[in-house]
């Protein structure tokens, strides 16, 4: 909850986000135990753990793709700003050479 409070300083938005998070935790507890026990009974002892492992790997893969996309976008912005700086520097150098010559 402290992470939510840190990310959302506005009281109205923070209360909505905390409500969503606590509601999601409640749904996870209400659905997780019966789902896990059904998997355990009908599929086998390892089934709940395999399902959780697959969910974690999929979540990590989506996070990796998102972070890769953010890095590419940031790199292109940095590249654009560097190109703009080099262009300005070249124009300045040409301008000083013209004034000296």
N, C-alpha and C positions, 0 to 999 in steps of 0.2 A: 504494500500500500504506500510505502514511502516513495517508491519509484513513481507511482501515479501522482502523488502529491508534488513531487519535484518536477515532473513533466507538464503538469497542468496547474498553473498557479491560480487560474480563475476558479472561484468557488462553484459556480453553476456547472461549468464543464467538468470539473473534477468530480462533483457528486454524481453526474451522469455516468462518467467512465468507471468510477468505483462501483456503482450499481450494476453496470454491465459485467464487470470482472467478478464481483461476488455472486451474481446470478449464474454466470458461467461455471463457477466453481460448484455451486449447488447442483446444477444440472449434471455436471460431471460425476459428482458423488451419487446422485440419484440414479443415473443411467449406467455408470461404470461398474458398480458392484453386481447388479443383475446380469449385465452383458458379460462380464468376466466370468461369473459363475456358470452361465450357460455355455460359454466357450469351453470352460474347464470340464464340465460334465459331458458335453456332446462331442467335442473334438479331441480334447486331450489336455494333459497337464501343461504343455508348453504353448498352447494356442494363445492364451491371453498375452503372454510375453512376446510372442512373435508379432501379434497384431500391434502392440504398443511399439515394438522396435520398428516396424514398417512405418507407422505413423510418425515416429520421431525422425526417421531417415527422410521421409517425404517432406516434413517440415523443414529439416535442415537443407534439403535440396532447393526448396523454394526460397529459403533465406539466402542461400548461396547465389542463386540466380538474381535475386533482388539486389544483393550487395554488389555483384558483378556489374549489373546494369547501372547502379549508382556510381560505381568507380569509373565506368566508361563515360558516363555523362559528365562527371567532374573532370576527368582527363580532357575531354573535348573542350570544356569551358576554360580549363587552364591553358590548353593548347591555343585556343582562340585569343586569350589575353596575352600569351607570349608572342604570338604572331603580330598582334596589334602593337605591342611594345617594340618589337624589332622593326616594324614598319615605321613607327614614329622615330626610333633611333636612327634609322637609315635616312629618313627625310631630314632630320636635324644635321646629320653628318654632311649630306649633300648641300644643305643650305649654308653651312659654315664653309664648305669648300668653295662655293660660288662667291661668298662674301670675301674670302681671302684671295681668290683668283681674279 
